């Protein structure tokens, strides 16, 4: 069923072509008022297009200068490293095209479609359907969370008025604090609208129309965002977490790996996992496992590395340091492990949130005093769930080797579990500074003053089309528009 709705279909190709060029501020509203735009296309087609284009982009877009995950975030958090083209992310260089393409793509391919679904199906519309509206609210929130957590202040309250009769080509930038308030409110609304046994939906390639799982995703995502802002808004975050965890019937959350939010890919073109498109079909061999990740997992005796990586010619799982110039990095081709087949096979899932992730969130919240649960229990459930995600069991003695639960241990295990989800791991590192990475290899040549990027620059198109607003957004971030300014939720 999923393959029918993949965005590479003829219908979706039309949508993608219609939503392509320009910045979000120029196109987001314009496309909604153009008489040639496909505004009459129903939610059963808009939904799979929005879901897949957004998750594909997050996971690892197949095109060069689009791969925000494996050409940036996965390198920053030292899950992966490069053996060639170190100036494409591994040395902290970021192509202006990568910034503009992903800004435009998340707005025009994802948010635009989710907003259209909301307009078409909300109460008072010609075809109201609370479940479509609720799903679109969840996905719209997830995409907005990616954008604000990567760039900082972004067009939010003005941008989501994309189908208004009066288009706005210069939307204002909202502060991250205000965006978080809006996203948390929208997720609560989504949970209320999503009704098990309610109106049917079609084109749901994430959960196949299982509304209970959408409710679980909405509330689990709300816990993620509440925890992320907890250091800045402790009372509000604590209240949100208490509300959700005190009523499992009203606010269900993930209870097993069966609830994980992941796009199920197939072995039939064009429905393959994006890493398969890049590494197998495209024949690219540019990435290896980072020495940082391999060394720590080997030290712990962590058998997940047998899934994350392929053994080298000596049967070992080894990586090489990040940021090495090409002439040095290529010397590791014979010894540095490649990305595991479980992540490069055609039908590997593209994951956006897991049961393991939720448990690490709750473990951190318990340690911080934001919830009353048992941090150790959540921590161990998170580890067990992460191993179970790959059909593995926790090795004997592993928990003892990891040691007593601390905030540092929780964030380290979350980092290990987020392999493949570099964007999410990068967000968590920038928020907490954990785990603490080893010193750079002395042979590494790094840009950005040797500072691991703390955000992305705004695309140049925003300066040409919406300069007043982007200047105001830069001011809201509290620092220059560079990759050293820390974002609102940064704890130190």
Secondary structure, DSSP 8 states (H G I E B T S, - for coil): -GGGG-TTSHHHHHHHHHT-SS-HHHHTTHHHH-TTS-TTS-HHHHHHHHHHHHHHHHHH-SSTTT-TIIIIIHHHTTSEEESS-TTTTTTS---HHHHHHHHHHIIIIIIHHHHHHHHHHSTTSTT--HHHHHHHHHHHHHHHHHHHHHHSSEE-TTGGGTT-SS--SS--EE-HHHHHHHHHHHHHHHHHH--TTSS-----TTTTT-HHHHHHHHHHHHHHHHHHTTTTSHHHHHHHHHHHHT-TTTS----SGGG-EEE---SSTTS--HHIIIIIIS----EEEBHHHHHHHHHHT-TTHHHHB---TTS----B-TTB-HHHHGGGTTTS--B-HHHHSTT--EEEE-HHHHHHHHHHHHHHTSS-S-HHHHHHHHHHHHHHTTT----TTHHHHH-S--HHHHHHHHHHHTTT-HHHHHHHHHHH--S------TTB--SGGG----S----HHHHHH-HHHHHHHHHHHTS-SSSS---TT---
